[in-house]
């Protein structure tokens, strides 16, 4: 399964989840937790999940496809 096998809105939701998770970790307020939970609920309830046989496997692949690239150090 590649990036293109996932709906664009689902990939974006997963990316928003990563951002919300990082925001909450950096500033653990109720507001950040609520934002994180809201994105998580949207992600969990996306209609795509009804189309896959193995939700766990698909979820792991989605996370990998949407994960931000690691920051690269400038060449010396």
Rosetta silent file (secondary structure, phi, psi, omega in degrees, C-alpha in Angstrom):
SEQUENCE: XXXXXXXXXXXXXXXXXXXXXXXXXXXXXXXXXXXXXXXXXXXXXXXXXXXXXXXXXXXXXXXXXXXXXXXXXXXX
SCORE:     score description
SCORE:     0.000 S_00000001
   1 L     0.000  131.315 -179.414    0.000    0.000    0.000 S_00000001
   2 L  -115.216  179.493  177.398    1.436    3.363   -0.954 S_00000001
   3 H   -50.057  -41.615 -172.988    0.580    6.991   -0.329 S_00000001
   4 H   -74.353  -13.103  177.774   -1.752    6.995   -3.296 S_00000001
   5 H   -78.613  -12.585 -179.765   -3.858    4.125   -1.949 S_00000001
   6 L  -100.483  142.411  174.448   -5.146    6.328    0.866 S_00000001
   7 L   -60.694  144.042 -178.107   -7.693    9.084    0.348 S_00000001
   8 H   -57.672  -38.764 -178.676   -6.032   12.501    0.469 S_00000001
   9 H   -68.862  -29.962  177.151   -8.279   13.632    3.315 S_00000001
  10 H   -71.082  -42.735  175.482   -7.297   10.585    5.391 S_00000001
  11 H   -59.241  -42.864  179.640   -3.590   11.274    4.857 S_00000001
  12 H   -65.174  -39.276  176.678   -4.193   14.881    5.883 S_00000001
  13 H   -61.049  -42.714  179.638   -6.081   13.774    8.998 S_00000001
  14 H   -64.268  -40.057  177.748   -3.163   11.545   10.004 S_00000001
  15 H   -64.634  -40.208  176.390   -0.752   14.440    9.472 S_00000001
  16 H   -63.856  -35.021  178.072   -3.000   16.686   11.579 S_00000001
  17 H   -62.967  -45.252  177.630   -2.985   13.979   14.265 S_00000001
  18 H   -60.189  -42.940  179.535    0.826   14.024   14.368 S_00000001
  19 H   -64.388  -45.767  179.661    0.798   17.816   14.620 S_00000001
  20 H   -63.745  -37.522  177.976   -1.852   17.832   17.348 S_00000001
  21 H   -62.956  -45.757  179.670    0.065   15.161   19.266 S_00000001
  22 H   -65.579  -40.202  178.095    3.265   17.224   19.125 S_00000001
  23 H   -61.083  -44.509 -179.487    1.408   20.408   20.103 S_00000001
  24 H   -66.598  -39.579  178.976   -0.123   18.692   23.117 S_00000001
  25 H   -64.268  -37.105 -178.990    3.216   17.167   24.154 S_00000001
  26 H   -76.722  -26.801 -176.230    4.871   20.586   23.978 S_00000001
  27 L  -146.703   80.954 -171.881    2.042   22.363   25.818 S_00000001
  28 L   -73.912   66.377  177.691   -0.140   19.876   27.755 S_00000001
  29 L   -97.429  165.182  176.764   -3.178   22.076   28.239 S_00000001
  30 H   -61.288  -37.239  179.975   -6.822   21.025   28.172 S_00000001
  31 H   -62.785  -44.317  179.400   -7.248   22.981   24.932 S_00000001
  32 H   -68.551  -36.829  176.653   -4.425   21.058   23.216 S_00000001
  33 H   -64.367  -41.757  179.100   -5.766   17.773   24.554 S_00000001
  34 H   -63.458  -41.123  178.108   -9.221   18.576   23.198 S_00000001
  35 H   -64.060  -42.872  178.566   -7.774   19.390   19.769 S_00000001
  36 H   -62.192  -44.778 -179.743   -5.778   16.154   19.802 S_00000001
  37 H   -65.981  -37.708  179.629   -8.849   14.140   20.811 S_00000001
  38 H   -63.980  -46.658  178.544  -10.999   15.782   18.140 S_00000001
  39 H   -64.312  -40.520  178.021   -8.570   14.929   15.352 S_00000001
  40 H   -60.460  -40.299  178.929   -8.234   11.409   16.749 S_00000001
  41 H   -67.112  -40.183  176.942  -12.000   10.927   16.676 S_00000001
  42 H   -63.305  -43.106  179.793  -12.199   12.159   13.078 S_00000001
  43 H   -63.495  -46.466 -178.354   -9.378    9.834   12.098 S_00000001
  44 H   -62.022  -36.463 -173.847  -10.933    6.843   13.873 S_00000001
  45 L   -96.666    9.273 -178.794  -14.343    7.360   12.285 S_00000001
  46 L   -60.824  138.449 -177.659  -13.201    8.035    8.703 S_00000001
  47 H   -60.370  -21.754  179.830  -15.303    6.054    6.188 S_00000001
  48 H   -55.237  -37.470 -174.336  -12.163    4.541    4.635 S_00000001
  49 H   -61.378  -24.531  178.248  -11.850    2.087    7.526 S_00000001
  50 H   -74.492   -9.738 -176.812  -15.047    0.318    6.454 S_00000001
  51 H  -100.183   -3.503 -176.207  -13.363   -0.577    3.150 S_00000001
  52 L  -108.688  149.438  178.773  -10.336   -2.453    4.505 S_00000001
  53 L   -80.034  -41.616 -176.909  -10.078   -6.021    5.695 S_00000001
  54 L  -118.096   93.516 -175.877   -7.307   -5.529    8.236 S_00000001
  55 H   -61.819  -39.698 -178.985   -7.742   -2.149    9.889 S_00000001
  56 H   -61.631  -47.916  179.942   -4.648   -2.497   12.073 S_00000001
  57 H   -61.619  -45.204  179.122   -2.380   -3.214    9.120 S_00000001
  58 H   -62.677  -38.925  179.273   -3.910   -0.383    7.095 S_00000001
  59 H   -64.195  -41.717  178.390   -3.535    1.974   10.054 S_00000001
  60 H   -63.761  -39.669  178.887    0.154    1.131   10.422 S_00000001
  61 H   -69.253  -38.021  176.665    0.713    1.773    6.716 S_00000001
  62 H   -62.136  -46.141  179.708   -1.192    5.044    6.908 S_00000001
  63 H   -58.780  -41.272  179.266    0.951    6.191    9.830 S_00000001
  64 H   -66.902  -42.750 -178.902    4.088    5.353    7.896 S_00000001
  65 H   -65.801  -33.646 -175.341    2.847    7.102    4.743 S_00000001
  66 H   -94.762   -9.727 -176.354    1.864   10.260    6.620 S_00000001
  67 L   -60.605  134.679  177.519    4.811   10.446    9.030 S_00000001
  68 L   -63.014  144.130  177.189    6.795   13.642    8.640 S_00000001
  69 L   -66.634  143.080  178.366   10.237   13.192    7.155 S_00000001
  70 L   -64.507  144.967  177.754   13.005   13.476    9.757 S_00000001
  71 L   -64.126  135.788 -179.634   14.754   16.817    9.853 S_00000001
  72 L  -103.741  141.456  177.867   18.024   16.637    8.019 S_00000001
  73 L   -76.877  142.805  176.673   21.180   18.305    9.200 S_00000001
  74 L   -65.117  144.167  179.938   22.790   20.720    6.761 S_00000001
  75 L   -66.532  140.011 -178.206   25.848   19.267    5.069 S_00000001
  76 L   -85.614    0.000    0.000   29.092   20.453    6.590 S_00000001
